[in-house]
Amino acid sequence: MNYVMGIDIGINLVRLPDGTKFTSTIKKGTTLLNGMAHIVTWKNNEYVVGNQDGAINTLLYKLETDHYQLLLLTAVAVAVPSEQVINISIVTGVPIGFFESLSQKFYNTIMNMGTQDIVIDGKKKSISINNCIIFPESCFPYIDQNKYSLLKTFVIDIGDDIVNCSMWNGVNLKEHKSFPNAMISILQSLATKIAENHSIIVDAMRIDYLMENDLYTYYGEDGAIDVKDLKKETLEDYTKELVKSIKIKFKGSNSMGACDSIRLIGSASIPLNDYLFKYLARFKDTIVLESEPQFVNARIYDTLANIRFGSIKSKGYKQHSSTVTIDSIK
């Protein structure tokens, strides 16, 4: 069976279009698992993928180790639990500001993997990625090209470690910029504030849980701490600086004010939602926080995968596609 799928491999989370996710952490050997983790055997080594005590890998160093490939194989295995032999064509992405420098490297890495044998949670899998497209993050109009073909759209994609902003005329890219320091930066800032104000050692994963679940109480070794004010201060300060940077970069015909709508996507757009509406108040009639914004990029990739590779299921041929270019989506 040939499968077609979009996969979003972030610094913090791996996300599939159906809403499945697991943490982008890897630890060699075994450990006590949480509900999202998987035991994976690959290249004669055993790993825990998705557990809170594993290591992450930053964007620029993803391809320097096997970290990225193992996350990708785990994502495919999780997505297709019933098959032992999996042939798949995928679309995945990189930040739009790094697209020209990184897309070919990611494509080459994926297409040179060949057939990989892994065991995930006791189940053997043989995985072959036969086709691949690397696509820029924040290309929101591609989720429904017919709907957005006549509209001007501004996209603010606040992800795990990068903020991708893009301005579109239909599905033609007019301007784009990737800003550093997204969700991970926010979590680190809040952790530092809590540690300094309460003289404690902070567990980073508990900060992540606190932010993801919209909570205001941090539970440390010495009990519960009310961090509502520190959390609000962190989110507000971050949003203020981000909006300022966006307004400096995007002006005139490429500004937010020239667009029919502003779409908020990415994992950090959820905790930042109220503050984004506050500091973009003049655009309140055009701002839309997308439903399940943390999965939007995965669903964009999945839409493209089905458009470009969907016929493989019925016709069984190999489509020779590699990377796209920024010019090709203008």
Backbone torsions as a table, in degrees:
resi	resn	phi	psi	omega
1	MET	NA	133.1	177.0
2	ASN	-98.6	129.3	-178.4
3	TYR	-111.2	155.7	-179.3
4	VAL	-131.9	131.1	-175.0
5	MET	-160.7	149.7	168.6
6	GLY	-98.7	137.3	-178.4
7	ILE	-134.8	128.9	179.8
8	ASP	-109.0	109.3	-179.1
9	ILE	-103.1	98.5	-179.7
10	GLY	-93.5	171.4	178.8
11	ILE	-67.8	-32.4	-176.7
12	ASN	-101.1	-38.2	-176.5
13	LEU	-139.7	147.1	167.5
14	VAL	-98.6	130.9	-174.6
15	ARG	-127.4	138.8	175.5
16	LEU	-111.0	157.0	-173.1
17	PRO	-64.7	-19.8	-179.6
18	ASP	-84.8	3.8	-180.0
19	GLY	96.9	-1.2	175.1
20	THR	-72.2	141.6	178.3
21	LYS	-150.1	156.2	169.2
22	PHE	-151.2	156.0	-175.5
23	THR	-68.5	140.9	-177.1
24	SER	-82.6	48.9	-179.2
25	THR	-116.6	148.1	-179.9
26	ILE	-136.4	134.2	175.5
27	LYS	-133.6	130.2	179.2
28	LYS	-75.1	137.3	-178.2
29	GLY	93.8	-172.0	-178.2
30	THR	-105.1	160.7	179.8
31	THR	-158.5	171.1	174.4
32	LEU	-68.5	127.7	-172.7
33	LEU	-91.4	151.5	162.8
34	ASN	-102.4	-178.3	-171.3
35	GLY	-67.1	-20.6	-175.6
36	MET	-95.5	-7.0	-170.4
37	ALA	-85.4	158.2	179.1
38	HIS	-134.3	139.9	171.6
39	ILE	-89.3	120.9	-176.1
40	VAL	-126.5	129.2	172.3
41	THR	-105.7	124.7	-176.0
42	TRP	-148.7	132.7	-179.4
43	LYS	52.6	42.0	176.3
44	ASN	66.6	16.7	175.6
45	ASN	-121.7	147.5	178.3
46	GLU	-103.4	136.0	-178.1
47	TYR	-131.7	154.5	165.8
48	VAL	-106.9	119.1	-179.1
49	VAL	-107.6	120.2	175.4
50	GLY	98.9	10.5	178.7
51	ASN	-93.0	153.8	-171.7
52	GLN	-68.3	-19.2	-178.9
53	ASP	-97.2	12.0	177.7
54	GLY	-84.9	175.3	-178.5
55	ALA	-99.7	144.7	172.2
56	ILE	-96.7	173.8	178.5
57	ASN	-138.5	130.6	-175.8
58	THR	-74.7	162.3	-174.6
59	LEU	-52.1	-51.2	-171.7
60	LEU	-70.4	-16.0	-179.5
61	TYR	-112.8	8.7	-179.9
62	LYS	-53.9	-40.7	-171.9
63	LEU	-92.0	-1.6	-179.5
64	GLU	-79.1	-16.5	178.1
65	THR	-129.7	-174.9	177.5
66	ASP	-84.9	4.9	-174.0
67	HIS	-55.4	-50.5	-176.1
68	TYR	-63.7	-45.8	-178.6
69	GLN	-62.1	-39.7	-179.6
70	LEU	-67.4	-39.0	175.8
71	LEU	-63.4	-41.2	-179.7
72	LEU	-64.7	-45.5	178.9
73	LEU	-63.5	-40.4	178.1
74	THR	-63.4	-41.7	179.2
75	ALA	-61.3	-43.6	179.4
76	VAL	-63.7	-44.2	-179.6
77	ALA	-63.8	-39.7	178.2
78	VAL	-66.8	-37.3	-177.7
79	ALA	-70.9	-28.4	-177.3
80	VAL	-124.8	72.9	-172.7
81	PRO	-71.7	-22.1	-171.4
82	SER	-89.1	-13.4	-174.6
83	GLU	-105.4	141.2	174.4
84	GLN	-88.2	-40.0	177.2
85	VAL	-104.7	119.5	-174.5
86	ILE	-122.7	118.5	169.7
87	ASN	-107.3	126.7	-170.7
88	ILE	-142.0	148.0	171.5
89	SER	-116.8	131.1	-172.0
90	ILE	-128.1	157.2	164.8
91	VAL	-122.0	130.7	175.1
92	THR	-140.0	178.9	-170.3
93	GLY	-141.7	172.2	171.7
94	VAL	-136.3	159.2	178.7
95	PRO	-54.7	141.1	-173.4
96	ILE	-61.4	-32.5	179.8
97	GLY	-73.3	-17.7	178.7
98	PHE	-108.0	8.0	-170.1
99	PHE	-61.0	-49.1	-176.5
100	GLU	-63.4	-35.4	-176.1
101	SER	-84.7	-24.2	-171.8
102	LEU	-114.1	-22.2	-170.1
103	SER	-60.0	-43.2	-178.8
104	GLN	-66.5	-36.6	178.6
105	LYS	-63.5	-42.9	179.1
106	PHE	-66.2	-42.3	178.8
107	TYR	-60.4	-47.6	-178.9
108	ASN	-61.2	-42.6	-180.0
109	THR	-60.0	-46.7	-177.8
110	ILE	-67.0	-45.5	-175.0
111	MET	-74.4	-17.7	177.6
112	ASN	-90.8	1.9	-178.6
113	MET	-71.5	-27.7	-177.7
114	GLY	65.1	-157.0	177.2
115	THR	-84.2	128.2	-177.6
116	GLN	-118.7	132.3	176.9
117	ASP	-101.5	127.0	176.2
118	ILE	-136.0	163.3	169.7
119	VAL	-121.8	121.7	-178.9
120	ILE	-120.0	120.5	-179.7
121	ASP	50.7	40.9	176.5
122	GLY	86.2	-2.7	-178.2
123	LYS	-107.9	128.5	179.0
124	LYS	-76.7	138.7	177.6
125	LYS	-136.1	139.6	170.7
126	SER	-117.6	113.1	-169.4
127	ILE	-116.0	127.7	174.6
128	SER	-123.7	120.7	175.1
129	ILE	-95.2	105.7	-171.5
130	ASN	-88.8	-26.6	-178.5
131	ASN	-142.8	149.3	-177.8
132	CYS	-153.9	139.7	169.4
133	ILE	-125.6	133.1	172.7
134	ILE	-99.6	125.7	-174.2
135	PHE	-126.0	150.1	179.5
136	PRO	-70.8	144.3	171.3
137	GLU	-70.3	158.9	176.0
138	SER	74.7	16.8	178.1
139	CYS	-86.9	58.2	-171.4
140	PHE	-55.2	-42.1	-177.5
141	PRO	-57.4	-20.0	-179.5
142	TYR	-74.2	-7.9	177.0
143	ILE	-70.3	-24.1	176.3
144	ASP	-156.8	85.6	-172.4
145	GLN	-63.3	-34.9	178.7
146	ASN	-65.4	-44.2	-177.6
147	LYS	-63.7	-40.5	-172.4
148	TYR	-101.2	5.7	-174.2
149	SER	-63.9	-26.8	-177.8
150	LEU	-110.1	12.5	-175.7
151	LEU	-114.2	153.0	171.4
152	LYS	-98.2	125.6	-172.6
153	THR	-127.9	134.6	173.8
154	PHE	-110.2	128.8	-175.3
155	VAL	-114.4	128.0	171.8
156	ILE	-116.4	108.6	-175.5
157	ASP	-111.5	100.6	-176.2
158	ILE	-100.2	99.1	-172.9
159	GLY	-97.9	-152.8	-176.4
160	ASP	-69.5	-46.0	-177.2
161	ASP	-134.1	-3.4	-177.9
162	ILE	-136.0	143.3	169.7
163	VAL	-103.7	116.4	178.0
164	ASN	-102.2	123.5	176.2
165	CYS	-119.1	139.1	-179.5
166	SER	-149.0	145.0	179.5
167	MET	-116.1	129.3	-171.7
168	TRP	-125.1	141.5	167.5
169	ASN	-112.0	100.3	-168.4
170	GLY	66.8	-126.8	174.3
171	VAL	-105.8	22.0	177.0
172	ASN	-99.6	121.0	-178.9
173	LEU	-75.5	124.2	-179.4
174	LYS	-99.8	-38.2	-176.7
175	GLU	-158.4	149.0	178.2
176	HIS	-153.9	159.8	178.7
177	LYS	-161.5	136.1	172.8
178	SER	-107.5	126.2	177.3
179	PHE	-104.5	138.9	177.9
180	PRO	-73.6	169.9	169.7
181	ASN	69.4	82.7	176.6
182	ALA	-110.9	-125.3	-170.5
183	MET	-58.6	-43.7	-178.7
184	ILE	-61.7	-39.0	177.9
185	SER	-63.6	-40.4	178.5
186	ILE	-63.3	-44.6	179.8
187	LEU	-63.1	-42.1	179.3
188	GLN	-64.7	-39.5	179.3
189	SER	-64.2	-43.8	179.3
190	LEU	-66.4	-41.0	178.3
191	ALA	-59.9	-41.1	179.2
192	THR	-65.1	-42.3	179.9
193	LYS	-63.1	-43.3	179.9
194	ILE	-64.7	-44.5	-179.5
195	ALA	-61.6	-43.4	-177.9
196	GLU	-70.6	-39.2	-176.2
197	ASN	-79.1	-23.7	-175.4
198	HIS	-121.7	4.4	176.4
199	SER	52.1	50.9	178.9
200	ILE	-132.1	162.7	172.2
201	ILE	-88.7	126.7	-172.7
202	VAL	-100.6	135.2	175.3
203	ASP	-86.1	114.4	-174.6
204	ALA	-59.8	-37.2	-178.4
205	MET	-68.1	-30.9	176.5
206	ARG	-70.6	-32.4	174.8
207	ILE	-65.0	-41.8	178.5
208	ASP	-60.5	-45.0	179.9
209	TYR	-64.5	-42.1	179.2
210	LEU	-59.6	-42.8	-178.6
211	MET	-72.6	-44.5	-175.5
212	GLU	-64.9	-31.8	-176.1
213	ASN	-102.8	13.5	176.0
214	ASP	54.1	49.7	-179.4
215	LEU	-105.5	160.8	-179.3
216	TYR	-124.0	9.4	-179.6
217	THR	-120.2	124.3	176.7
218	TYR	-99.6	127.9	-179.6
219	TYR	-102.9	105.9	178.1
220	GLY	-103.7	-172.4	-178.6
221	GLU	-64.3	-26.9	-178.3
222	ASP	-98.0	11.8	176.6
223	GLY	112.7	-166.0	-174.2
224	ALA	-82.2	140.7	178.2
225	ILE	-128.4	129.1	176.2
226	ASP	-78.7	115.0	-177.6
227	VAL	-117.8	21.7	-176.6
228	LYS	-56.9	-48.9	-177.4
229	ASP	-66.6	-39.4	179.4
230	LEU	-66.5	-38.1	179.3
231	LYS	-66.8	-45.8	179.5
232	LYS	-62.1	-41.5	179.2
233	GLU	-62.3	-43.2	-179.8
234	THR	-62.6	-48.0	-177.8
235	LEU	-67.5	-39.8	-179.0
236	GLU	-68.6	-44.6	178.9
237	ASP	-61.7	-42.2	-179.6
238	TYR	-62.8	-47.4	-177.1
239	THR	-62.9	-40.8	-179.6
240	LYS	-57.9	-46.2	-178.7
241	GLU	-70.5	-37.5	179.5
242	LEU	-64.5	-48.3	-179.5
243	VAL	-61.3	-39.7	177.6
244	LYS	-60.0	-45.0	-179.6
245	SER	-64.6	-39.4	179.9
246	ILE	-65.6	-43.0	-178.6
247	LYS	-66.7	-32.6	177.1
248	ILE	-67.6	-41.4	-176.9
249	LYS	-74.4	-44.1	-173.4
250	PHE	-104.3	113.8	-176.7
251	LYS	-134.7	167.0	173.1
252	GLY	58.2	-130.7	-175.5
253	SER	-69.8	-13.8	178.1
254	ASN	-104.2	14.5	-177.6
255	SER	-85.1	168.1	177.5
256	MET	-61.8	-34.4	-178.2
257	GLY	-67.1	-17.0	-179.8
258	ALA	-89.6	5.1	-172.7
259	CYS	-108.8	154.8	176.9
260	ASP	-73.8	-30.9	178.2
261	SER	-155.1	155.9	174.2
262	ILE	-115.6	120.2	-176.6
263	ARG	-105.6	126.6	178.0
264	LEU	-100.3	121.0	177.6
265	ILE	-135.5	174.9	-179.9
266	GLY	95.7	154.6	-172.8
267	SER	-60.2	-38.9	-175.3
268	ALA	-78.9	-9.3	178.7
269	SER	-68.5	-18.4	-180.0
270	ILE	-72.3	-58.5	178.5
271	PRO	-66.7	-24.1	-178.2
272	LEU	-89.8	-3.0	-171.8
273	ASN	-51.0	-55.2	-176.4
274	ASP	-60.6	-37.5	-176.6
275	TYR	-76.2	-33.5	175.1
276	LEU	-65.0	-41.9	177.6
277	PHE	-66.2	-32.4	179.3
278	LYS	-68.3	-47.8	-175.0
279	TYR	-87.4	-5.4	171.4
280	LEU	-118.1	34.8	-173.1
281	ALA	-58.8	-33.0	-179.0
282	ARG	-67.3	-15.2	178.6
283	PHE	-107.7	20.0	-170.8
284	LYS	-58.7	-27.3	-178.4
285	ASP	-79.8	-10.9	-177.2
286	THR	-116.9	-6.4	-178.9
287	ILE	-81.9	134.0	177.3
288	VAL	-132.8	122.3	169.5
289	LEU	-86.0	115.5	-176.8
290	GLU	-65.7	148.4	174.8
291	SER	-63.3	134.7	-176.8
292	GLU	44.5	60.7	-172.9
293	PRO	-60.7	-24.1	-178.8
294	GLN	-71.1	-14.5	-179.4
295	PHE	-107.1	3.6	-174.3
296	VAL	-63.7	-44.6	-179.8
297	ASN	-61.9	-41.5	177.8
298	ALA	-60.1	-37.2	-178.5
299	ARG	-76.3	-31.6	172.1
300	ILE	-62.6	-48.0	179.4
301	TYR	-60.4	-39.2	-178.7
302	ASP	-67.0	-39.5	176.1
303	THR	-60.0	-45.8	179.7
304	LEU	-66.0	-39.3	179.7
305	ALA	-60.2	-42.1	-179.4
306	ASN	-72.0	-31.8	175.8
307	ILE	-69.2	-46.2	-174.2
308	ARG	-82.7	-34.8	-172.8
309	PHE	-117.4	-2.3	-173.1
310	GLY	-57.7	-33.0	-177.8
311	SER	-70.6	-14.6	178.7
312	ILE	-60.2	-34.3	-177.5
313	LYS	-58.1	-42.8	-174.2
314	SER	-95.3	-33.4	-174.7
315	LYS	-96.7	-21.4	174.5
316	GLY	70.3	21.3	179.5
317	TYR	-101.3	163.3	178.8
318	LYS	-96.5	123.7	177.2
319	GLN	-95.0	124.8	-175.0
320	HIS	-89.5	86.3	178.5
321	SER	-119.0	143.1	177.6
322	SER	-122.5	-125.2	178.2
323	THR	-85.8	154.4	165.6
324	VAL	-91.9	174.0	175.3
325	THR	-122.6	160.7	175.9
326	ILE	-56.8	-39.9	-179.6
327	ASP	-62.0	-34.6	-175.4
328	SER	-72.6	-15.1	176.8
329	ILE	-105.9	7.3	177.5
330	LYS	-80.2	NA	NA
